[in-house]
Amino acid sequence: MRILIMGPPGAGKGTQAARIASFCEIPHISTGDIFRTEIKESSELGKKIKSYLDTGKLVPDEVTVMVIKKRLQQPDCSRGFLLDGFPRTIPQAEALDGILIGLSKNRLDLVINISVDAQVLLERLTGRRVCRNCGDTYHILYQPPQKDEICDRCGGDLYQRSDDTAETVSNRLDVYQRQTAPLLEYYQKRDIVQEVNGELSIDQVFKEIEKVIRSID
């Protein structure tokens, strides 16, 4: 199955995507993960990506499309895949259609859209903390570490990502509404969009997603 998971920053896409990938036995392809790897390695591409993310802007299409095309050519995508973070714009969606046709794959089967109120998103994102060492994620309200600013798993320092400050988060949400939300209309024309309430508990959200996937199968 070829799935795209959508939703604004902080909607819980990453958490649900991992569960979906396991449930469907398909690879979870996250542009965010790929980008962060490049940034951590301080590659030239990583430096370019960081300059955009630090100000809440989207990475240029040509860079993102190149990364995704390379990933979809891997053997583990032969049975399907779950896209997370791409496409974000209509031009990217059109580029994805071209990539899939070029790789002799059909178009997307399903678009799962996780919806969450903007104020809830702001609270979620500004409270997020990440371990500098192992990358584990916490939240000062919903999932605090046992010791302030210390990772439970490895004892590493926790920090707030530069794209999680209140100003940057607000900018990211604005960018999403302007550039990414119109994708829903693009895919709704194909009748493949399914809405899921992202303000439910993590388990409840996945139960709703599981129902949607089973209905497609």
N, C-alpha and C positions, 0 to 999 in steps of 0.2 A: 504493500500500500504506500502511496506517495502522499504525504501529509505536510501541511504548513500550519504551524501554530502561531497565532497572532494575539496581540494585546499590547497595551501601553507599557512603558518601563515600570517594573514593580508589580506587574499583574501575576507573577508567579510562573511565567512561561518556562523558565529553566527547570524548576522543580517538577512541573507536570510533564515536560518533554522527556525527562529521564525515565519517568514511569511509563509513558506512552511507548518509548523506544523498546523498553523491556517487554511490555505487554505484546507489542506487535512483532518483536524480534527484528527490528530494523535499526540502522545506525541513526544516532541523534547528531545532526549537523548544525552546530551553533557557530555563527560568524563571530559572536562575542568571544567564545573560547579560542577560536583561531586567531582573532585579533590580539587577545591578551597574551597568547604565546609569542606572537611576533614582538609585542611590546616588551615582554620579559627578556627576550633574547637581544633587545636593542638593535634589531635589524633596521635597515633604511626604511623598509616598509612599515615596521613597527613604530618608528619615530613619526612618520607621516600620519599613521592611524591615531597615535596618541594626541597629536596636535588638534585633531578634529574632536575626539572624544572629550578632551579636557574642557572644551567650550560647549559641549552638548550638541555638536553638529554631527551630521551623518558622514560616514566615509564615502568618498566619491564612487560612483557606480562602476567605473572601469576597473578599479582596484577590487571591489567586492565581487564583481562578476567573474573576474579571473580566478579568484580564490575558490569560489563555488564550483565553477566548471571543472577545475582540477580535482576537487573532492568527489564530485558525482561520477567521475571516471573510475573510481576505485571499485574493485570487485564486490565489496560488501554492500554496494548500493543496487546490486542486480535484482534483489527482491523488493526493493522499495527503500524509503528513507523518510526521515522527519526533519524538516527545515525549521530552524529557530533563529530569527533575526534577519532572514532573507527570504523573499524580497521585502523591501521597505517602501518602495515607490513603484508607481505604474511602469516607468521605464525599466526598472529591475525585473518586474513581473514579465514584461514582454521579452526581456533578455533571457529569463528563465525558460519561457516557452521555447525560445530558439535553441537553448542549450539542450533541453529534453528531446526536441525533435532531432537535433544533430546527433544525439547519443542513442537514437532509436528507442526512446522511452516515451510512454504516454504522458499526457499532462497530469496535473495534480488531481487526486481523487477526493480530497477533503481539506477544508480550511476550518480550523478550530479557532474561534475568536473568544478570548477570555476578557470579559468586561469588568472594570472596577472604577468606582467613583474617584475623581481627581484628588479630593482631599485625603482619601484613604491611601492613595498612591504616594502622596507627598510624605505622609507619616511613615509609610513603609520604607521608602527609599532613604530618607535622611537619617533613619535610625540603623541602617545597615552597617556592619563592621566586618572586615575581611582579615584573615590571618596573613601576615607578610610571608610566612614560611610555607605553610601547607595549602593555603587558599581556602580553608574552611570559612563558611559564612555564618554570622550571628546577627542578632537584632537586639538593640538595647531595651526594647519593650517586649517583643514577642519570643525571642530566643536568646536571652543574655548568657554570657559565659559565666562559669562558676566564680571566676575572679575577674574584676574589672580590667578590661583591655588586654586580657591574657587568653590565648587559645586553649580550650579544654584538651584538645587532642595532642598538640605538640609543645605547648608552652610558649609559642611565638607571640609577637606583639600584634595586636589588632589595630587596624586603622580604618579611617573613612576614605573611600575612594574619591578621587577628585571629581568624578562625575556623579557623586552622591550628595554634594552640598545643596542646600535649599535653592540657591540661585541657579545652579546648573540643572537641577532636577526640574524646576519650573520651565527652563528653556527646553529641556528634552521633551517634556510633555507638550509644549507648544509645537515643537518640530514634528512630533508624532501626529498631532491633530492635523497639521497642515499638509504633511507629505505622505504619511503612512495610512491614516484612516481611509482616504479615498480608495485604497486597495480593496476594501470590503465591497464597494460597489462593483469594482472590476470583477471580483470573483462571484459576487451575488448573481451576476448575469449568467453565470454557468450553473447556478443553483447548487453550489458545493460548500457554502458557508453554514456553520453551525455555531450558535451562540452559547456560551457557558458563563454562569455567574461566578466571577473570580473572588467574590467577597465571602464565599463559604469557606469552611475549613479545607485544608489541603486534601484530606481523604474524601470529603464530600465533592470537591471539585473533580477529583479523578474519577469518582463513581459516575458523575455526569458525563465526563469525557468517554469513559468506557462504554456507556450506553450508546453514545453517538457512533463510536467506532463499530460496535456490534451491529448497529442498524445499517451501516454501509456494507459490511461484510455480507 
